[in-house]
Amino acid sequence: MGPMLLRCLRNHLEVYANIGPITTVCQCVKALNFGTQVNSLINEGPWVFVGLNNAIKALNTETNLEFTLDGPKGRILHMTVGNNILFVGAEMLYSGSMDQSIKVWDMDTLQCTMTLNEHNDVVTSLICWDEFLLSSSFDGTIKIWACMEVGTLNVGIVSLFGMPDEKGKHILFSSCRDNSVRMYELPSFSERGLLYAKKDISPFELGPDELFFTGDGTGLVSIWKWNELPKMTSN
């Protein structure tokens, strides 16, 4: 059948398949109704994880088995999967929710192995970067987790995104509630610059040829490209 597209709607999940040439409109082949609001959606290997209210649904596309991961309270706003983050040699699912917590789930057993409770407001975004787990929250902080340690950057955060710059250095983008995006070079977290918008920037997408795309609350999509700083010459 070829590649599939998953679409997360108010209270159900739709699965689309491309049934013809690239110009053909995709057809919805399956709709899953969960009876509650669908807040987030990711896939990893054969697994599709659906963030609901007070639970995560784990759907295995190979076996058609469905599991419920209980524990979080409120809306599950963001999920990500990482290897060797906090647990060496293990693949883990991380979920952030309205209850201000981050849950760590073992991908082999689908059991919660740890709860991180350092945030004081809703957890809005999660990124696995190198050996770090980064989390942002409406409490105005980014927290950097490694093993059992945590660090903090004091800014109001809506979402996180990471990409390399034109020289291959790892850059963290943090979209803030003051309609700006702050850039930090990893792992030093030294400031690299600012981007501005009329409203909060939430979606980030990496494109070809060092391009990246942002969308803000006004509906505007912007296209950005890394440029080297001009070189200074002396007499």
C-alpha positions in Angstrom: 0.0 0.0 0.0 3.0 2.3 0.5 3.6 5.1 3.0 0.7 6.1 5.3 -0.3 9.4 6.8 -1.7 9.7 10.3 -3.9 12.6 11.2 -4.8 13.5 14.8 -8.2 15.1 15.1 -10.4 16.2 18.1 -11.3 12.7 19.4 -10.1 10.2 16.8 -7.2 9.2 14.6 -7.4 8.9 10.8 -5.1 6.7 8.7 -4.6 7.8 5.1 -2.9 5.8 2.3 -1.6 7.0 -1.1 -3.5 4.8 -3.6 -2.1 6.2 -6.8 0.4 8.6 -8.4 1.7 11.4 -6.3 -1.0 13.7 -7.7 -3.7 11.4 -6.3 -5.6 12.5 -3.2 -5.0 10.2 -0.2 -7.9 8.1 0.9 -8.8 7.6 4.6 -8.6 3.8 5.1 -9.3 3.7 8.8 -10.6 5.9 11.6 -10.0 5.1 15.3 -12.4 6.8 17.7 -11.0 7.1 21.3 -14.0 8.9 22.8 -11.8 11.7 24.2 -9.6 14.4 22.9 -6.5 13.4 21.0 -3.7 15.7 22.0 -0.5 14.4 20.5 0.7 11.6 18.1 4.1 10.0 17.3 5.4 6.8 15.8 8.5 4.8 16.4 9.1 1.6 14.5 5.9 -0.5 14.5 4.4 1.6 17.3 2.0 4.5 17.2 1.6 6.4 20.4 -1.5 8.5 20.9 -1.6 11.1 23.7 -5.1 11.3 25.2 -6.5 12.7 28.4 -5.1 10.8 31.4 -3.6 8.0 29.3 -1.4 7.0 26.3 -2.6 4.5 23.7 0.1 2.3 22.2 -0.9 0.7 18.9 1.3 -1.9 17.2 0.9 -1.8 13.5 2.4 -5.2 12.9 0.5 -7.2 15.5 -2.7 -5.0 15.7 -2.4 -5.1 19.5 -3.4 -2.1 21.6 -2.2 -1.2 25.0 -3.1 1.6 27.5 -0.4 3.4 29.4 -2.0 4.8 32.6 -0.4 7.2 35.0 -0.3 10.8 33.6 -3.1 13.2 34.7 -4.7 15.6 32.2 -3.8 16.1 28.6 -0.7 14.4 27.2 0.7 17.3 25.2 4.0 15.9 23.9 5.9 12.6 23.4 9.3 11.6 22.1 11.4 8.5 21.9 15.2 8.3 22.6 18.0 5.8 23.0 20.6 6.0 25.8 18.9 9.0 27.4 18.9 8.7 31.2 19.1 4.9 30.8 22.2 3.5 29.0 21.4 0.9 26.3 17.6 1.4 26.6 15.0 2.8 24.3 12.5 4.9 26.2 9.3 6.8 25.5 9.0 10.2 27.2 5.7 11.9 27.7 4.9 15.4 29.1 1.4 16.3 30.4 -0.8 18.9 32.0 0.0 17.4 35.5 3.5 19.1 35.2 5.3 15.7 35.1 7.4 13.8 32.6 6.8 10.1 32.5 9.6 7.7 31.3 8.3 4.5 29.7 10.3 1.3 28.8 9.6 0.6 25.1 10.1 -3.2 25.7 7.6 -3.5 28.6 5.5 -0.3 28.1 5.9 0.2 31.9 6.6 3.5 33.5 10.0 3.4 35.1 10.4 7.0 36.3 8.5 10.2 36.8 10.3 13.6 36.6 8.7 16.3 38.7 10.9 19.4 38.4 8.5 21.6 36.4 5.9 23.8 38.1 3.5 24.1 35.2 2.3 22.3 32.1 5.1 20.4 30.2 4.8 21.7 26.6 7.6 20.0 24.6 10.3 17.3 24.8 13.5 16.7 22.8 16.0 13.9 23.0 19.4 15.4 22.0 22.7 13.4 22.2 22.7 12.0 25.8 20.3 14.7 27.0 16.5 15.0 27.5 15.3 18.6 27.2 11.9 19.7 28.4 10.0 23.0 28.3 7.1 24.2 30.3 4.7 27.1 30.8 6.6 27.7 34.1 9.2 29.6 32.0 12.0 27.1 32.1 13.9 24.7 29.9 15.2 21.7 31.8 18.2 19.7 30.7 18.2 16.1 32.0 21.2 13.8 32.0 21.4 10.7 34.2 20.0 12.0 37.5 21.0 15.6 37.1 18.9 18.5 35.9 19.8 22.1 34.7 17.5 25.1 34.0 17.3 27.9 31.5 14.9 30.7 32.7 12.8 31.6 29.7 9.1 31.2 29.0 8.9 28.2 26.6 6.2 27.1 24.2 8.2 24.4 22.2 11.7 23.1 21.4 13.4 22.2 18.1 17.0 21.2 17.3 19.1 21.3 14.1 22.7 21.8 13.0 23.9 25.1 11.7 25.9 25.7 8.5 29.1 24.4 10.2 27.4 21.3 11.7 27.2 22.7 15.2 24.1 21.6 17.2 21.7 24.4 17.8 18.7 24.4 20.1 15.7 26.6 19.2 13.3 27.5 22.1 10.1 29.2 21.1 9.1 31.7 23.9 5.9 33.2 25.1 7.2 36.7 24.2 6.9 35.8 20.4 10.6 35.2 20.1 12.7 32.2 19.4 16.0 31.9 21.3 18.9 29.9 19.8 21.5 28.2 21.9 24.6 26.3 20.9 24.9 22.8 22.4 26.4 21.6 24.7 27.5 24.9 26.1 24.1 26.6 25.8 25.8 29.8 24.7 23.3 32.2 23.0 23.4 32.2 19.2 20.7 34.7 18.3 17.0 35.5 18.2 14.1 35.2 15.8 10.9 37.2 16.1 7.3 36.7 15.1 3.9 38.4 15.6 2.6 35.5 17.7 4.1 32.3 19.3 6.1 30.1 17.0 5.2 26.4 17.5 5.8 24.2 14.4 9.4 23.8 13.2 10.4 21.7 10.2 13.8 21.0 8.8 14.1 21.4 5.0 16.8 20.8 2.4 19.9 22.9 1.7 20.1 24.3 5.2 16.6 25.6 5.1 14.1 25.4 8.0 10.5 26.4 8.3 8.5 28.0 11.1 4.8 28.7 11.6 3.3 31.2 14.1 -0.1 31.9 15.6 -1.1 34.3 12.8 -0.9 31.5 10.3 2.3 32.8 8.7 4.9 30.3 7.5 8.5 31.6 7.3 11.4 30.1 5.5 14.9 30.6 7.0 18.4 29.8 5.9 21.7 29.8 7.8 24.1 32.5 6.7 27.7 32.9 7.7 28.6 36.1 9.6 30.4 38.6 7.4 34.2 38.6 7.8 35.9 41.7 9.1 38.9 43.0 7.1 41.6 45.4 8.4 43.8 47.8 6.6 
